[in-house]
Structure formats: structure tokens, C-alpha cells
């Protein structure tokens, strides 16, 4: 294939059921992308980097359906074999290095523009209509809010029904400034509070209730004859249930707890290095730039760690390389199909991911480290290019499978003949 498509879409996966129902989510993604290219006649290629394929499972080319008829989109499946994966640190604990895999696809992409994304997304018609209009510009990084949707996107439904389902079942929206609630309102049945008194409380109440008429003179004698310290000592020896019975009837009084001390105000520290805030929220799902810009910044940092924050580092490298950020507005959307292993703000609060990485002894980039890298680029006022010229495993010859419609294959063959 020697033609230059307008768009290359790069994602990575392996047939290991990552996150549950992985093949189902991936089939929805593939069907949707091929349909969008078909209806908007977008000359594109889908590059799937099959990283470290499990030898006991069939390949992605074998197990998935490729509905390429009538679509101008060509599918390229590039395999990174296990022996290359095993050369990396932490290979035994991390079966897929997401950003290294995407770099493999980006480096081999033939498109004028390259979208780095993931395999569990659907894109709105408005977004692909904009891309197909060929208004994309170089020196621009295109970003998009991510709409997380319920996992039950109907696989066999027509594409428009899938998009309607996504629009009506939004869990949350990942925006530049945080998260917004989606369209789903979870209704939970209100359970009435059940108060169970200890068994001894009933016994004490039954025994003390006949003495209620004697309480007023007893209260006067108690307060007149016993000093306060002795009254407090008596109060502490009375069982809690009996104490509450006397308190309810005014015989005993309880002093309110002392007010909590008020902490002194903290003086605000002025930070001299306030770097620009970019749209890094869920940026690994959608970062679109020209192929020339990807080459200029040499892709994602190829650190042999968990992928968290590596996509954010890339955006800051692009920013300080003079690539401006453009956030595409609604109704241009990407819908992300929720799954168990993905990062969510709820999982972040429960530290689920961090605990799992700690068990596996997998390093990741911390918030503080990301902050330090961005601050350093701000101080230097230039990008930090971490990869050398061999990024994306460019020196490796990797197996590749091409899937295309018959008319697309004929066009590719004709182009090769003319070139020769």
C-alpha cells in the first residue's frame, strides 16, 4: 500500500479479555469506525498494534469480524511478538505497554493525520463529518471530552441506535476541568433505619418506670447533697442505658463537649511556575495531530512503566514544541464503553489501581512527577524530547496483516503498478 490516507487511527490490544468483554467492546469500536469512514467516505486506515499476543488464544485477525465492504478504511494489524516484549523491564507483570505499542503504530502510520485512541470507543457523526471535511491543521493538537457510557451498548443494533444508546446512558463526562455528571440517574430504594435497643435496656426501663413520680424530690436531694465531682463519678459508673433514662427525665445533665480548636489560616504560597493547564483528562483516548508533528516530538515517552500520565507528558511536550491545543466542542463526541479495569474517579478515590500496581510492583508516574516535568519545560520554555530516533521499534521488522474491501485492494494494486 503506497497511497497516503487522510487519517490513520492507531490503537492497541491483545486477545486476553482485558477489562471484561474486551472482544465485544473492540468489535463495537471496529464496526463503528468502518461505518463512519463508509458514510463519510473518509480515506483512512485503522492500525491495531497487537502487542505480545497470548500464544494460547487466536489472533485478533482471526477472532474478530471485519466488515470492510464498501468502506474506504483499510485495516492493518501489526504484531509485536512476545520475544520483543520480554526484553522490557516489568514484562512479566505488565503484558501490554500501551504507549510503546501506540508508538509502533504511529511510527508506521501512512496517514497525513494520526489519531491515537483506544479500542472501546464510538465516535459521533459530527466528529467524523468534521474530520472528513479536511479542515485539520498542522501544528495543532486536537482534544475532545470523553463521555463514559454504560457497558451494555447493543452489539447487533444498527450504528445509529448504538449512538442513541450512548447519548442516553452517559455515566460521566471527562472534561478539561474535571468531571460532570452524566444523563443517568441511579434510583436506589430508600431503606428505613432500623434501631435495635440492647436487651438490657428494656429490663432497666421496666424496673425504673414505677419510680418516675419520685424523681423531682430525688433530683433535688441528689444535686444538694452530692458535690459535682462525686455526681460525675456516679454518672460514669451508671450503665449507659440507665444513664440515658435518667438524662431523659432531667435527673442527670451532660455537659456539651468543648469546641474543637480552630486551625490558624494557612498562608497561600504563590507558585512562580504556573504552567498552562492542558486538557489532559482521558487524553490517551483521543489525541489527534499531523504525522509530521508526531514525528517531531517522537511520540509518547517510551518509559517501561505503567502508562498512567505518559499521555499527559506527551501533551506538554507538544505544547512546548509550539503545537497549539484545540478542544473540539459538542456535538463532536467520543463515547467510552465502561469496563472494570479502566481508570475512573471512583476507583481513584478507593485507590484500587494504585493497590493493584503496588501488588505487582509496577512503577508509574506520580502526579508530583508529572508536575515536575511540566514545570521544567515551563522554566526552559522548550520541549523535553525523551525518545531517540529509534522510537516506535522502527528498526524491527514486524508481522503485518492487511484487511480491505475488494475495490480498495484493487485501488491499492493500481497505485503500486503506477509507482513501479
C-alpha positions as MATLAB code, in Angstrom:
seq = 'XXXXXXXXXXXXXXXXXXXXXXXXXXXXXXXXXXXXXXXXXXXXXXXXXXXXXXXXXXXXXXXXXXXXXXXXXXXXXXXXXXXXXXXXXXXXXXXXXXXXXXXXXXXXXXXXXXXXXXXXXXXXXXXXXXXXXXXXXXXXXXXXXXXXXXXXXXXXXXXXXXXXXXXXXXXXXXXXXXXXXXXXXXXXXXXXXXXXXXXXXXXXXXXXXXXXXXXXXXXXXXXXXXXXXXXXXXXXXXXXXXXXXXXXXXXXXXXXXXXXXXXXXXXXXXXXXXXXXXXXXXXXXXXXXXXXXXXXXXXXXXXXXXXXXXXXXXXXXXXXXXXXXXXXXXXXXXXXXXXXXXXXXXXXXXXXXXXXXXXXXXXXXXXXXXXXXXXXXXXXXXXXXXXXXXXXXXXXXXXXXXXXXXXXXXXXXXXXXXXX';
ca = [
       0.000    0.000    0.000;
       1.620    3.251   -1.134;
      -1.333    5.651   -1.085;
      -1.471    8.281    1.657;
      -4.766    8.202    3.560;
      -6.002   11.383    5.185;
      -6.352    9.791    8.645;
      -4.591    6.974   10.490;
      -6.345    5.678   13.615;
      -3.952    3.888   15.985;
      -4.981    1.634   18.887;
      -3.506   -1.371   20.660;
      -4.867   -4.601   22.150;
      -4.226   -8.281   22.721;
      -6.700  -11.166   22.993;
      -6.639  -11.506   26.794;
     -10.138  -10.262   27.781;
      -8.671   -7.168   29.420;
     -11.360   -5.369   31.421;
     -14.006   -7.990   30.682;
     -15.882   -8.482   27.379;
     -12.886   -6.992   25.580;
     -13.656   -8.582   22.200;
     -17.246   -7.331   22.375;
     -16.132   -3.754   23.080;
     -13.483   -3.983   20.386;
     -15.974   -5.290   17.819;
     -18.249   -2.317   18.524;
     -15.280    0.031   18.044;
     -14.193   -1.591   14.764;
     -17.724   -1.727   13.318;
     -18.347    1.894   14.240;
     -15.099    3.195   12.752;
     -15.561    1.314    9.481;
     -19.159    2.587    9.262;
     -18.114    6.208    9.919;
     -15.496    6.011    7.151;
     -18.104    4.412    4.869;
     -20.841    7.001    5.392;
     -18.478    9.986    5.218;
     -16.215    8.454    2.538;
     -13.161    9.185    4.624;
      -9.929    7.805    3.223;
      -8.450    6.263    6.365;
      -6.566    3.353    7.849;
      -7.117    1.611   11.176;
      -3.854    0.375   12.699;
      -4.215   -2.122   15.521;
      -0.962   -2.981   17.246;
      -1.376   -6.495   18.619;
       1.160   -6.419   21.423;
       2.545   -9.640   22.896;
      -0.313  -11.869   21.617;
      -1.053  -14.769   24.002;
       0.060  -17.966   22.204;
      -2.856  -19.966   23.632;
      -5.501  -17.659   22.115;
      -6.391  -16.957   18.475;
      -5.107  -13.733   16.961;
      -7.264  -10.626   16.707;
      -7.423  -11.034   12.929;
      -8.959  -14.485   13.413;
     -11.358  -13.838   16.247;
     -12.907  -10.510   15.178;
     -15.241   -9.651   12.309;
     -14.023   -7.155    9.705;
     -16.960   -5.563    7.860;
     -14.817   -3.691    5.338;
     -17.136   -3.974    2.293;
     -17.857   -0.542    0.875;
     -15.620    1.202    3.410;
     -12.612    3.209    2.223;
     -10.896    2.325    5.507;
      -8.036   -0.198    5.343;
      -7.251   -2.255    8.452;
      -3.624   -3.027    9.305;
      -2.836   -5.373   12.204;
       0.806   -5.100   13.273;
       2.082   -7.709   15.724;
       4.766   -7.158   18.333;
       5.824  -10.725   19.199;
       6.365  -11.934   22.789;
      10.145  -12.126   22.383;
      10.322   -8.336   21.874;
       8.013   -7.767   24.827;
      10.202   -9.934   27.075;
      13.171   -7.609   26.541;
      11.434   -4.876   28.561;
      11.583   -4.281   32.296;
       8.473   -5.475   34.179;
       7.402   -7.576   31.192;
       6.236  -10.373   33.493;
       3.832   -8.054   35.379;
       2.613   -5.849   32.519;
       1.518   -7.835   29.434;
       0.909   -4.717   27.296;
       2.924   -1.497   27.278;
       0.207    0.773   25.915;
       2.218    3.816   24.894;
       5.109    1.842   23.425;
       2.556   -0.098   21.381;
       0.893    3.081   20.129;
       4.305    4.427   19.132;
       4.787    1.312   16.983;
       1.578    2.175   15.107;
       2.222    5.923   14.947;
       5.725    5.418   13.522;
       4.327    3.135   10.781;
       1.202    5.209   10.058;
       0.826    6.411    6.474;
      -1.866    8.998    7.104;
      -1.482   12.740    6.857;
      -3.007   12.963   10.353;
      -2.807   10.391   13.146;
      -5.366    9.782   15.888;
      -4.061    7.857   18.905;
      -7.035    6.256   20.617;
      -8.304    3.074   22.331;
     -10.384    0.048   21.370;
     -13.571    0.727   23.359;
     -14.847    3.955   21.809;
     -17.574    5.142   19.469;
     -17.358    8.499   17.712;
     -20.221   10.835   16.887;
     -21.246   11.636   13.319;
     -20.458   15.300   13.901;
     -16.854   14.446   14.736;
     -16.263   12.345   11.636;
     -18.069   14.855    9.462;
     -15.584   17.474   10.689;
     -12.583   15.198   10.051;
     -13.876   14.210    6.607;
     -14.204   17.902    5.710;
     -10.377   18.002    5.764;
     -10.120   21.080    7.944;
      -7.440   19.628   10.229;
      -4.293   21.746   10.534;
      -0.677   21.012   11.300;
       0.916   22.386   14.482;
      -2.391   21.609   16.224;
      -3.262   19.013   18.847;
      -6.975   18.182   18.766;
      -8.609   17.080   22.030;
     -12.106   16.024   22.981;
     -14.176   15.461   26.133;
     -14.759   11.779   26.839;
     -18.320   10.625   27.532;
     -18.300    7.430   29.607;
     -21.349    5.268   28.910;
     -22.911    2.108   30.299;
     -21.288   -1.130   29.170;
     -24.441   -2.585   27.554;
     -24.077   -0.886   24.170;
     -26.095   -3.217   21.892;
     -23.602   -5.050   19.680;
     -26.042   -6.153   16.952;
     -28.025   -2.906   16.788;
     -27.683   -0.522   13.816;
     -24.952    2.065   14.271;
     -27.348    4.987   14.791;
     -29.123    3.067   17.559;
     -25.773    2.469   19.240;
     -25.055    6.191   19.171;
     -28.545    6.933   20.564;
     -27.947    4.437   23.370;
     -24.651    6.134   24.227;
     -26.224    9.605   24.257;
     -28.930    8.424   26.675;
     -26.696    6.407   29.003;
     -23.833    8.731   29.915;
     -22.294    7.964   33.304;
     -19.875   10.898   33.438;
     -18.126   13.392   31.161;
     -14.347   13.776   31.411;
     -13.757   17.484   30.790;
     -10.699   19.694   30.903;
     -11.586   20.980   34.369;
     -12.735   17.699   35.906;
     -15.851   15.562   35.708;
     -19.508   16.273   35.035;
     -22.415   14.032   35.920;
     -23.972   12.171   33.010;
     -27.572   11.606   31.976;
     -28.104    8.523   34.151;
     -29.924    8.969   37.442;
     -29.499    5.946   39.635;
     -32.619    5.201   41.673;
     -31.985    3.331   44.894;
     -34.773    2.165   47.156;
     -34.688    4.017   50.464;
     -34.208    1.579   53.306;
     -35.771    2.726   56.607;
     -33.370    2.980   59.505;
     -33.719    0.123   61.983;
     -32.952    0.923   65.634;
     -32.324   -2.107   67.787;
     -32.006   -1.477   71.507;
     -29.824   -3.763   73.610;
     -31.846   -6.351   75.533;
     -30.850   -4.902   78.939;
     -32.396   -1.525   78.092;
     -35.915   -2.965   78.200;
     -35.217   -4.590   81.558;
     -33.904   -1.356   83.105;
     -36.781    0.707   81.792;
     -39.402   -1.740   83.104;
     -37.781   -1.688   86.544;
     -37.320    2.097   86.780;
     -40.595    3.323   85.264;
     -42.626    2.901   88.545;
     -40.152    5.235   90.281;
     -40.884    8.122   87.866;
     -43.213   10.024   90.358;
     -40.362   10.116   92.917;
     -37.905   11.776   90.535;
     -38.448   15.503   91.407;
     -37.542   15.219   95.140;
     -34.809   12.707   94.324;
     -33.308   15.145   91.812;
     -33.267   17.984   94.394;
     -31.615   15.793   97.008;
     -29.090   14.451   94.503;
     -27.983   17.918   93.453;
     -27.992   19.364   97.016;
     -26.191   16.574   98.837;
     -23.582   15.389   96.297;
     -20.686   17.581   95.143;
     -20.280   17.878   91.371;
     -17.159   15.697   91.204;
     -18.966   12.931   93.077;
     -22.004   13.333   90.825;
     -19.741   12.935   87.773;
     -18.180    9.808   89.298;
     -21.635    8.332   89.893;
     -22.651    9.212   86.348;
     -19.651    7.334   84.933;
     -20.467    4.166   86.885;
     -24.110    4.049   85.793;
     -24.710    1.781   82.759;
     -25.299    3.694   79.560;
     -28.912    2.596   79.158;
     -29.813    3.627   82.726;
     -27.891    6.872   82.355;
     -29.917    7.786   79.251;
     -33.138    7.021   81.134;
     -32.178    9.467   83.922;
     -30.945   12.093   81.457;
     -34.260   11.959   79.546;
     -36.076   12.774   82.813;
     -33.790   15.604   83.884;
     -32.130   13.854   86.804;
     -28.707   13.901   85.188;
     -27.202   16.574   82.972;
     -24.387   16.144   80.492;
     -22.023   18.972   79.714;
     -21.563   19.644   75.983;
     -18.111   18.754   74.611;
     -15.644   21.620   74.369;
     -15.439   23.265   70.935;
     -12.787   21.934   68.609;
      -9.758   24.202   68.254;
      -9.746   26.298   65.098;
      -6.633   25.834   62.994;
      -4.830   29.071   62.103;
      -5.251   30.187   58.494;
      -2.627   28.820   56.121;
      -0.787   31.476   54.199;
      -1.187   30.925   50.472;
       2.095   30.182   48.715;
       2.458   31.901   45.363;
       3.896   29.481   42.837;
       6.246   31.269   40.412;
       5.993   28.472   37.812;
       2.359   28.312   36.800;
       2.491   26.300   33.568;
      -0.508   26.224   31.202;
      -3.264   23.794   32.049;
      -3.960   21.490   29.122;
      -6.861   19.092   28.565;
      -5.094   16.016   29.941;
      -8.254   14.340   31.263;
      -8.586   10.989   29.402;
      -6.180   12.259   26.737;
      -4.982    8.723   25.971;
      -8.357    8.073   24.352;
      -8.142   10.908   21.839;
      -5.058   12.810   20.730;
      -5.081   13.874   17.075;
      -2.124   15.539   15.359;
      -0.452   15.584   11.981;
       2.011   12.780   11.271;
       4.723   15.429   10.932;
       4.016   16.690   14.452;
       4.074   13.163   15.912;
       7.460   12.644   14.251;
       8.782   15.981   15.518;
       8.104   15.144   19.180;
       8.935   11.422   18.737;
       5.699   10.060   20.174;
       4.962    9.085   23.751;
       7.870    8.744   26.214;
       8.972    5.119   25.982;
       9.402    4.516   29.697;
       8.962    0.904   30.751;
       6.349    1.668   33.390;
       2.556    1.647   33.682;
       1.044    4.016   31.121;
      -0.626    6.403   33.600;
       0.279   10.081   32.853;
       2.510    9.262   29.862;
      -0.236   10.629   27.589;
      -0.260   13.856   29.620;
       3.514   14.218   29.298;
       3.063   13.974   25.523;
       0.617   16.898   25.510;
       3.093   19.102   27.369;
       5.892   18.096   25.008;
       3.622   19.067   22.104;
       2.678   22.369   23.763;
       6.282   23.464   24.290;
       7.123   22.325   20.751;
       4.734   25.023   19.505;
       1.752   22.730   18.831;
      -1.390   24.539   19.980;
      -4.233   22.692   21.686;
      -7.733   22.849   20.179;
     -10.640   21.319   22.113;
     -13.445   20.201   19.816;
     -16.911   21.186   21.019;
     -20.181   19.311   21.361;
     -21.792   17.639   19.372;
     -18.353   16.270   18.429;
     -18.027   13.451   20.921;
     -16.299   10.218   21.789;
     -18.234    7.649   23.804;
     -16.198    5.350   26.028;
     -17.709    1.975   26.935;
     -17.267    1.464   30.677;
     -15.328   -1.591   31.832;
     -13.875   -2.961   35.041;
     -10.167   -2.217   34.604;
     -10.380    1.337   33.288;
      -9.458    4.385   35.371;
     -12.448    6.126   36.926;
     -12.654    8.856   39.596;
     -14.460    6.337   41.810;
     -11.573    3.858   41.511;
      -9.127    6.699   42.165;
     -10.862    7.539   45.449;
     -10.720    3.907   46.549;
      -7.071    3.596   45.411;
      -7.985    0.387   43.554;
      -5.487    0.908   40.738;
      -2.652    2.016   42.996;
      -3.102   -1.022   45.221;
      -3.044   -3.346   42.218;
       0.115   -1.738   40.850;
       1.745   -1.930   44.278;
       0.998   -5.657   44.478;
       2.597   -6.159   41.058;
       5.490   -3.817   41.933;
       4.782   -1.854   38.775;
       6.138    1.723   38.751;
       4.002    4.572   37.496;
       4.420    8.290   37.055;
       3.024   10.141   40.073;
       1.119   13.422   39.980;
       4.137   15.121   41.541;
       6.492   13.737   38.904;
       4.191   14.856   36.088;
       4.044   18.276   37.727;
       7.847   18.447   37.912;
       8.252   17.531   34.244;
       5.765   20.188   33.134;
       7.411   22.794   35.393;
      10.829   22.024   33.965;
       9.573   22.541   30.409;
       7.970   25.786   31.570;
      11.251   27.006   33.043;
      13.251   26.009   29.980;
      10.487   27.189   27.623;
      11.158   24.247   25.319;
      10.022   20.633   24.989;
      11.834   17.727   26.594;
      12.188   15.049   23.915;
      12.761   11.789   25.786;
      12.969    9.284   22.902;
      15.838    8.825   20.483;
      15.452    8.401   16.723;
      14.751    4.660   17.105;
      11.426    5.223   18.875;
       8.483    3.067   17.856;
      10.689   -0.007   17.287;
      11.463    1.397   13.854;
      14.437   -0.948   13.389;
      12.270   -4.056   13.928;
      10.571   -5.910   11.077;
       7.132   -6.755   12.445;
       4.479   -9.119   11.018;
       1.548   -7.263    9.453;
      -1.886   -8.332    8.214;
      -3.899   -6.075    5.881;
      -7.698   -6.283    5.587;
      -9.543   -4.194    2.993;
     -12.573   -4.297    0.710;
     -12.031   -5.737   -2.778;
     -12.362   -2.370   -4.511;
      -9.890   -0.846   -2.057;
      -7.400   -3.649   -2.761;
      -7.738   -3.004   -6.492;
      -7.075    0.700   -5.984;
      -4.009   -0.082   -3.888;
      -2.720   -2.516   -6.528;
      -3.235    0.050   -9.290;
      -1.331    2.625   -7.263;
       1.566    0.246   -6.780;
       1.636   -0.508  -10.545;
       1.724    3.164  -11.423;
       4.515    3.754   -8.926;
       6.547    0.941  -10.414;
];
